[in-house]
Amino acid sequence: MESLSVAEAARRLSISDVAAYEAMRAGRLVRESGSNPARVSLASVQRMAAQRRAEAARRHPDAEGFAQGLDNLLNGPTGNASGYLPVDYARPPRGRNALRLLPADAFALFGRDVLEAAASRNQLRRDGVCATCWAATSARVHETHGPEDTPAYRALLGEPCPADRARWTTEAEATRRAMAALRQTETASRQAAERDRARQEFSAAEAAVRAAVSRRTAAARAYSALDPSVARQAGVQARRRAGFTASGDLPCGCSRDTYCAGHTALFGTSDRRAARR
């Protein structure tokens, strides 16, 4: 079982080490047996990250509005021309200093790497760096949720560059190919299962028919041994079921040794004996 240290798990979950230990005690993170210092399973970290993100998304259905509010906390309200406060110490913290003011749902929904890039967006722009690219690279390094091509992430990081759009296009195409391959595999597996089931049903039906024929044959032999007329009657009934008339001819006019006119034209001969030979 692949495992992570508590500090690494906390980084991936965008929570503190203390919160990671609390999650481990609550059972949301699974501790690796016998590990000292404590390590947690990678699967439980991934599961908890998905759960926290889903819960935050349910609490904030307007992701774009939520992101704009976070951006106001990090970088100040937009549209304020002066931005002047007469007393410096009255200014609220901005940038990376404002990360501690963000609610837990912000880290659960967007991830620490995206929020750190959003907090440093103005400085990154002055340095000529794309905030979305910076967030994507940092998220890959720390294996957290990276930026997406949605209005919410644009509200935090600004407009993406062409490299971001190309990367998203490539990722979307890879996802489509993977889903198509998965659908093909599922279809093939389902068809194979249906063929196996049909084959089993046919084999069971065939075995039942053989058993019934065997029982009927055994019964007919037993009856014919007691009374020969039973065997004759069974033969007459079988011929009737096959379509033979009382004289032994078929309804179309074919007899035992000759074809009717229609079958003579079809087979090119009227001699049924030759066909049997």
N, C-alpha and C positions, 0 to 999 in steps of 0.2 A: 504494500500500500504506500503510495507516494505521500510524503508529508512535508509540512513547512514549519518553520519556527513561528513562535507566537508573534514576533515583531514583523516577519514577512507577511503572515496572515493578516495582521492589522493593517499593513500598508496596502495590501490588495483590497481589503474591505473599506479602506478610507476611514478607519476608526483608530482610536488610541489603543495602546497595549492594555491599559486597564479594562477598556470595553471588550477587548478580545478575551481576556481572562474571565470576565463576567459571562460572556457568551459561551465559553468552554464549560463553566460551572453550570450554566443553564441548559447545557446539552445541545446547543445550536452548533457548536464546534466540537468535533470528536477528537479526543486526545489519543495519540498513539500509545498503545499499551507499553509500559515500561520505559517511556522516554523521560530523560532527566538531563538538561532542562526540558520542559514540556514542548511537545510538537503536536500539531493537529493535522488531520488528513486533508489532502488537497480537495477531495470530493466534497467534504463538509464546508470548506471555504467557498467553493464555487456555488454550492447550493445556497449558502447563506447570502452570498452576494446577489444571486438572482432573486431570492425572496425579498431582501431589503429593497432592491430596485423596483420590484413589482408593487410592494406596499407603498413606496414613495410615489410611484406613478398613479396609484389609485387615490392617494390623498391630494395629489396635485394634477387633476386632469388637464388643466391649461398649462402645459409645460412651457410654452413661450412666455406667458405672463409671469410664471414663477421665475424663469431665467432672467427676465428683465428686472424683476425685483432684486435678484441676487446681484446683477450687474450694478444696480444703483448702490447697493451696499459696498461693493468692491471698488467702484470707480466714480461714485458720485452720481447724482441725478443728471440725466441728459437734458440738454436744452437750457441749462443755466449759464447765461452768458458771462456773468461776473465770477460766480463761484467764490465770492469774497465773504469771509467772516471777520469781523473786527478784532476778535481775540483768537489767537492761534490755538491756544489750548482748548478752545471750544470746538475745534474741528473734530469730527468723528474720524476714527482710523480708516485709511483707504489702502488699496492695494493688498499686498500680502499680509499686512497687519490686520486687515479686516476679515481674514479667513476665519478667525476664531469667533466672529459674530454670526457666521452662517449656521442655519439649522442643520440637524443631522440628515434630514431628507435631501438637502442639497448634495451632500457627499454620497448618499446612497444612490441618487438618481443620476448624477453627472460624473462622480468620481473625483478624487483629489487632484489628479493630474490635469483634468480639464479646468477645474476651479483655480488651480495655481496659475495656469496659463491665462485664464481670464483676469486674475488679479494683476498679472504682469503684462497685460495686453498693451498698454500705452508705452511701456519701456521697450517691449519687443518691437513695436512698430517703429520707434525711434532708431532701434538698432537694425531695422530692415529685415526683421524676422517675421514670418507668418505665424500668428498665434495658433492657428489650427494645426499647422505642421508640427509646431513645437509640442502641442498637447498630444498629437498622435504618436510622435516619437517617444515621449515620456510614458504614455500609456502602454506602448509595446514593451518598453524596458521593465516597467513595474507590473505588467500583465493585468492592467485594469481596463475598465470600459473606455474606449477611445471616442473621439468626436464623431458625430453622425451628420449626414446631410439633411438637417432639419432646421426650421426657424429658431428653435430653442437654443441650439448650439451657435447659430449666427448671432443671437442676442448676447451671448457670452463672449464669443471669440471674434466676432466680426465676419466679414465676407471671406470665404475660403479662396485660396489661390488655385490656379489651373492644376497644379500637382495634386491638390486634395481632390478635385473633381475627377481627375484621371484615376486616382487610387480608388475612389468610391465606385467608379464605373467598373474597374477591374474586379473589385470585391463583389459587386452585384452580379457580374457575369459568372464568377466562380461559384457563387451561391446558387445561381440558376442552374448551372451545369450539375452541381452536386445534388440539387433537389430532383432534377430530371433523372440522374442516374439512380437515385434512391427510389423514385417512382417506378422506373423500369425493373429494378431488383424486386420491389414489392409485388409488381404485376407478375413477374416470372415465378416468384415463390408461390403466389396465390394460384396461378394456373397449374403449377406442378402439384400443389396440394389438391386441387380439384381433380386433376387426372388420377392421382393416387386414390382419392376417395371413390371416383367412378370405377376405377379398376377393382378396388376391393368390393364395392357393391355388386359389380358384375360377377366377380368370382364367387361371392356368397350366393347370388341368385343361381348361377350355374351349378354350384354344388347342391343347392336345394332341389333344382330340377333333376339332377342326376339321382339324388337320393329318392325323389318321388317316383322316377321311372323305374329305379331298381326295386322299390317296394311294390310297384304295380306289376312289374314283370314277375316277381316272386309270387305275388298273389294269383296272377293269371295261371302260372304253372301249377300252383297248388290246386286251384279250382279245376283246371283241365285234367289233372290226374284223377280227380274225383268224378268228373262228368265231362266227357268229350264234347257235349253240346255247348258247354260254356265256352270252350276254345273257338268253336265255329261261330258262335254269336259274337265273340270279341273280334274275330276277324272281319265279320260283316260290318260291325260298327266302325272298325278302323277304316275299311274301304269307303264307307259312306262319308266319314269325316274327310277322307282324301278327295272326295268328289266323284268316285266311281258310281255308275248306275248298277242296277241289279244284274244286268247282263255282263258286267265287267268292263263296259266302255266308259270313257270319260264323257262329260256333258258336251264337249266340243265335237265328239264323233270319233275321237281316237280310240282304237281298240288296243289289245295287248300287243298285236303284231304289226298293225298298220296305223299310219298317221291319217288324220282327217285332211280334207282338201286345203284348209288354211295352213296347217302345219307342214303339209307336203310342199306347198309353195315356199314356206319359210325355210325349211331345212334342205330342200332340193331332193328329197327322197320320201317315199311312202313306207319304206321298210323300217319299222321300229326295231326289229331284231338286229339289223345291221348296226343301228345306233347303239344298241346294248352291247354288241360284240366289240 
